[in-house]
Each structure stands twice: as C-alpha cells, then as structure tokens.
Amino acid sequence: MRMDVCAVLLGMAVSGSSLLAQSSAPVQYVNTTEMNQPQDVHMPVPLWPGGAPGALGKAETDVPTVAVYLPAANPTHTAVVIAPGGGYHDLAMDHEGLQVAQWLNAHGVAALVLKYRLGPVYHQPVEMEDAQRAVRYARSHAAAMDVQPNHIGMWGFSAGGHLAAITGTKFDGGNASANDPIDRVSSRPDFLVLAYPVISMEDGITHSGSQKNLLGDDLTPAVKSAFSADEQVTAQTPPTFIFSTTDDAVVPVMNSVRMYEALVKSGVPVEMHIYRRGRHGLGLAQADPEVSGWPDLLYHWMHENGWAQ
C-alpha cells in the first residue's frame, strides 16, 4: 500500500473495517524525507486521549505520546518504537529519538518516537505501561502505516534500552474483550535493539540514577529482580541486537553482557557488538569514527531478518 504521507492525517474518516477508524486516537504522520527542518515538525499523539492511567495531572510531562514518521516506501512493512534514554529523568529526544527515526526512514522503516513518563514523579510500572501501550498503538495502527503487525520492533538507548528490554520480557497478548481496540492487541515487540542499555537493577551494576528514578524508594530485592530485564528473559523474549562499549563510564558494559548471557541461555536469537572505546550516550555515533560503524551492523542484522530493505 502506498500512502500519501506528505499530509498530516487528523481524525481522518476511513472505512469501518480499518483499525485506524476503530482507534481511540487519530494518527499523525510525518514524511521525514520531505521535511526541511524535521526537528520542528514533532506532532505527538497522546497514547491515551482520555488521560493516561495513573496520570497525576494534565501537564506535558503527564501525557505519554508517540510521534510517527513514515518512510517514502516500506518494502518490509516494518515499524520500530524508539525509546530515548535519559536515566528515567530526562529524554534525549534528538540524538536518541528524531535522528534515529530519520535513520530508520532512510532504510525504509517506519518509526514511532515515544515520550514516556519519568521519575522522580512517576515510578514503575508506569514507564513500562507507557511502552507497552506504544507497542500496542503501533500494532493496532499497522494497516494504516503499511506495516505488518508481526514486524514491530522496539529500540531503546540507555534507560530507554532498559525500557525496551523490560517491554520485551513483560508483555501480554492483549485483552480481546477490551472496549479500547488498542488494548486488544499484543504488547510484545517482535524484535529488540538495545543500545548501551541499562539492564539490571542490582546494586553495583545498575545505573543508580535510573534505578532511583524508576523504582523510587521501593528498592527491595524482589522489586529489583522484577525489573532486572536479564532475570525476566524467557524463550518468548524477542530476537535482540545489543550494542555497547567496554569503557562506558555511565552504564557498566556488564549490563549488556548479562542480557546477552540470559538470551543465549533461553535460546533467543541474539547478536551483540561491544566496542573497546566509546563514551556513553553516543546515539548513532556519527561523529565518532571508532564506533560509527555500529548502525551498519544493525542494518545488516535487520536486513538479514527481513526488517529493513
């Protein structure tokens, strides 16, 4: 299906059989290939138009959203939900959000940049619920985006990598009897991309700021375990690509190693690339010649799996 993605679709009237027509929120599309200043064309869509569950107000920080970017063509009919990092306190929406959406669009993949709620105001499981809703949103709007509902991945950076990993280990198949059609579909990503991710909530290996902002004062061993993604991996965890650097001084590389080990033990297809050098928060690392090749490795992995042209 070739859509006219130059226009922004607001409350578009479509046939009753369309998932877009059934959705509780209109989809807003941006064609990044035709934007002169894409950083000025964010058009976030609230994930819950009537207000997010557990919201403490109506400010921008209380409203989780996605901004949808479509490529000129999507031959593999793939979409990726992007979770920027920021220690569960901030969001790196440019180099771990918009730039990533543009990279995906350049490779013929649709992108949804997620703005999720943050600590210290919001703690678990709110952030995970926002991410699960974003995956459901992408899946329920798959037909409208020219995407296959089983070609929806999630890509997270740093704390956003933790959010992606937790979403890939804590999911459900949806509630078929839900009034909201978005809630009827699965929250499981079909693949994961984890870039220098926080994985464990265990003291001594976790990123302490992410731990505090996500868990608040509920730092019992049981809660730490429940939100350590490596401890939640099963055979149903999606295929995963991991990128990290050995000398990351913010998030210890052992987070990535632990996730890799857990995935291998559970028989989940996984590919990991650990570079010797590279600071934390590199994003696509376009300005770092030692690490700038990592997106090419990711593209190869996605292409080999049928998720990129």
C-alpha positions in Angstrom: 0.0 0.0 0.0 1.4 3.4 -0.9 0.1 6.2 1.3 0.2 9.9 0.8 2.3 10.6 3.8 3.0 14.2 3.0 -0.1 15.2 4.7 -0.9 15.1 8.4 -3.9 12.9 9.0 -6.1 14.3 11.7 -9.3 12.5 12.6 -9.4 11.0 9.1 -12.6 9.3 8.1 -12.0 5.8 6.8 -13.9 2.6 6.3 -15.3 0.7 9.3 -13.0 -2.2 8.7 -9.9 -0.1 9.2 -8.1 -0.3 12.5 -7.4 3.5 12.2 -11.1 4.1 12.2 -11.6 2.0 15.3 -8.8 3.6 17.2 -9.4 5.9 20.1 -6.8 8.3 18.8 -6.1 9.7 15.3 -2.7 9.0 13.8 -0.5 11.9 12.8 2.1 11.1 10.1 5.3 12.9 9.1 7.2 12.1 6.0 10.8 12.9 7.1 12.1 12.6 3.6 10.3 15.8 2.7 11.0 17.9 5.8 13.4 20.8 5.5 13.6 21.2 9.3 12.4 17.9 10.8 13.3 19.0 14.3 10.4 21.5 14.2 7.7 19.1 13.0 7.2 16.9 16.0 3.5 16.1 16.2 2.9 13.9 19.3 -0.2 11.8 19.6 -1.4 11.0 23.2 -1.3 7.3 23.8 -4.5 7.6 25.9 -6.6 10.5 24.6 -8.8 10.5 27.7 -5.8 10.6 30.0 -3.2 8.0 30.8 -3.8 5.6 33.7 -2.2 6.8 36.9 -1.6 10.4 35.5 -1.1 12.9 38.2 -2.1 15.9 36.1 -2.5 17.2 32.6 0.8 18.8 32.0 3.0 17.7 29.1 5.0 15.5 31.5 1.8 13.7 32.4 0.9 12.8 28.9 2.8 9.9 27.2 2.9 10.3 23.4 4.2 8.9 20.2 5.3 10.8 17.1 5.0 8.7 13.9 7.5 9.1 11.0 6.9 7.2 7.8 9.4 6.5 5.0 8.7 7.1 1.3 8.4 3.3 0.9 8.4 0.5 3.4 9.1 -2.8 1.4 9.5 -4.9 4.6 6.4 -3.4 6.2 8.3 -2.8 9.5 7.9 -0.2 12.3 10.1 0.5 15.3 9.1 2.1 18.6 12.0 4.3 19.8 12.6 4.8 23.5 15.2 7.6 24.1 17.4 7.4 27.1 17.9 9.9 29.9 18.1 8.0 33.2 14.3 7.9 33.6 14.6 11.6 34.4 15.1 13.2 31.0 14.6 12.2 27.4 17.3 12.6 24.7 14.7 13.2 22.1 17.1 14.4 19.4 20.1 12.1 19.0 18.3 9.1 20.6 14.9 10.0 19.1 14.4 12.1 16.0 17.8 11.2 14.4 17.0 7.5 14.9 13.6 7.9 13.3 15.3 9.6 10.3 17.8 6.7 10.1 15.0 4.2 10.1 13.1 6.1 7.5 16.2 6.2 5.3 16.3 2.4 5.5 12.6 2.0 4.6 11.3 1.5 8.1 8.5 3.4 9.9 9.4 4.9 13.3 7.4 5.9 16.4 9.3 8.1 18.9 8.0 7.5 22.3 7.7 10.1 25.1 7.1 8.2 28.3 6.5 9.5 31.8 9.5 9.9 34.1 10.8 9.9 37.6 11.0 11.1 40.2 7.3 11.9 39.7 6.4 8.5 38.1 7.8 5.1 39.1 7.4 1.6 37.9 5.3 0.2 36.4 4.1 3.4 34.8 7.0 3.7 32.3 6.6 0.1 31.3 2.8 0.6 30.8 3.6 3.6 28.5 6.0 1.5 26.4 3.5 -1.4 26.2 0.8 1.0 25.1 3.2 2.3 22.4 3.8 -1.2 21.0 0.0 -1.8 21.1 -0.6 1.5 19.4 1.8 0.6 16.6 0.3 -2.8 16.1 -3.3 -1.5 16.2 -2.4 1.1 13.5 -0.3 -1.3 11.4 -2.6 -1.3 8.4 -2.7 2.5 8.3 1.1 2.7 8.4 1.6 0.0 5.7 3.1 -2.2 8.4 2.7 -5.9 9.2 1.5 -6.4 12.8 4.3 -9.0 13.3 7.0 -6.6 12.1 7.0 -4.2 15.1 10.3 -3.8 17.0 11.4 -1.6 19.8 14.8 0.2 20.0 16.0 1.8 23.3 19.0 3.7 24.4 20.5 3.6 27.9 17.5 3.8 30.3 15.3 3.6 27.2 17.2 0.3 26.5 16.1 -0.9 29.9 12.5 0.1 29.0 12.7 -1.8 25.7 14.2 -4.8 27.4 11.5 -4.9 30.1 8.8 -4.5 27.4 10.3 -7.4 25.6 10.2 -9.6 28.7 7.0 -8.4 30.4 4.2 -8.5 27.8 0.8 -9.9 27.2 -1.4 -10.9 24.2 -3.9 -8.2 24.7 -7.5 -8.3 26.0 -9.9 -9.4 23.3 -12.9 -8.1 25.1 -11.4 -4.6 25.9 -13.5 -1.6 24.9 -10.4 0.2 23.6 -9.3 -1.6 20.4 -5.7 -0.7 21.2 -5.8 -2.8 24.3 -7.0 -5.8 22.3 -3.6 -6.4 20.7 -0.3 -7.8 22.0 2.3 -5.6 23.7 5.1 -7.9 22.7 7.7 -6.3 20.3 8.8 -8.6 17.5 12.4 -7.7 17.9 14.6 -5.5 20.2 17.5 -3.2 19.7 19.4 -2.3 22.9 22.0 0.4 22.7 24.3 0.8 25.7 21.3 -0.3 27.8 20.7 -0.3 31.5 19.6 -3.9 32.1 20.0 -4.8 35.8 18.6 -3.1 38.8 21.2 -4.8 41.0 23.4 -2.6 43.1 26.9 -2.3 41.8 26.0 -3.0 38.2 22.9 -0.8 37.5 22.9 2.9 36.7 22.0 4.3 40.1 20.1 7.3 38.8 17.9 5.1 36.6 17.3 2.7 39.5 16.2 5.5 41.8 14.0 7.3 39.2 12.3 4.1 38.1 11.9 2.3 41.4 11.7 5.2 43.8 12.1 4.0 47.4 10.8 0.5 46.7 14.3 -1.0 46.5 13.5 -4.4 47.9 15.3 -7.4 46.4 12.1 -8.7 44.9 11.4 -5.4 43.1 15.0 -5.1 41.8 14.7 -8.6 40.5 11.4 -8.0 38.8 12.8 -5.0 36.9 16.1 -6.6 36.0 15.5 -7.5 32.4 18.1 -10.2 32.3 16.3 -12.1 35.1 13.0 -11.9 33.2 14.2 -13.4 29.9 12.3 -16.4 28.6 12.3 -18.4 25.4 9.5 -16.0 24.3 11.7 -12.9 24.6 12.1 -11.4 21.0 15.3 -11.7 18.9 17.7 -9.0 20.1 20.6 -6.8 18.9 22.8 -5.3 21.5 25.4 -2.6 21.1 27.7 -1.3 23.9 31.2 -0.1 24.6 33.7 -1.5 27.2 34.7 1.8 28.6 31.2 3.2 29.1 31.7 5.1 32.3 28.0 5.7 33.0 26.3 2.3 32.4 28.6 -0.7 33.0 29.0 -2.9 30.0 28.2 -5.9 32.1 24.6 -4.9 31.8 24.8 -5.8 28.1 26.8 -8.9 28.9 24.2 -10.1 31.4 21.4 -9.6 28.9 23.3 -11.5 26.2 24.0 -14.4 28.5 20.4 -14.6 29.6 19.2 -14.6 26.0 21.7 -17.3 25.0 20.6 -19.5 27.9 17.0 -19.1 26.9 17.7 -19.9 23.2 16.7 -16.5 22.0 18.5 -15.3 18.8 20.9 -12.5 19.8 23.7 -10.6 18.2 26.0 -8.4 20.3 28.7 -5.9 19.4 30.9 -4.4 22.1 33.4 -1.8 21.1 36.6 -1.2 23.1 36.1 2.6 23.2 33.2 4.9 23.1 31.5 7.2 25.6 28.0 6.7 26.9 25.2 8.3 25.0 26.7 8.1 21.5 23.4 7.6 19.7 24.2 6.7 16.2 27.8 7.8 16.8 28.1 9.6 13.5 30.8 11.9 14.9 32.9 9.1 16.4 35.0 7.2 13.7 35.8 4.4 16.1 32.2 3.5 16.7 30.3 5.0 13.8 30.0 1.6 12.1 27.6 0.2 14.6 24.4 1.3 12.8 25.7 -0.5 9.7 25.9 -3.7 11.7 22.4 -3.1 13.0 21.1 -2.5 9.5 22.7 -5.8 8.3 21.0 -7.7 11.2 17.7 -6.1 10.4 18.1 -6.7 6.7 19.0 -10.4 7.2 15.9 -10.8 9.4 13.6 -9.1 6.9 13.0 -6.0 8.9 14.8 -3.5 6.6 15.1 -3.2 2.9 
